[in-house]
Amino acid sequence: MLEDKDIQKLSKELATKRDLEKFATKEDLKQTLSEHIVKEMEIFTTKEDLEKFVIKEEFRKAMSDLQSSINGYAKKVDTYAQETIMLVHKVDRHEK
């Protein structure tokens, strides 16, 4: 069973109702969270924004052109790498 001196020790360590008045309430936290969410919505793209952007035919054409350019460049890089390997092999063969 708790004695008076135990309760006095606990009251020194635990927060009182008066101590807790300094902290934010649930309403304060809800308001702060709401303000934060509104700020985040202004920064990040929403699903609706993406749908409007993706639907545009201009975007699809631009992506197709970009993919074609990348494929063409990748083919040139591959051809160059193969030619380099063959030249190195040819030089090694002549040096022997």
Buried (B, 14 or more C-beta within 10 A) or exposed (E): EEEEEEEEEEEEEEEEEEEEEEEEEEEEEEEEEEEEEEEEEEEEEEEEEEEEEEEEEEEEEEEEEEEEEEEEEEEEEEEEEEEEEEEEEEEEEEEE
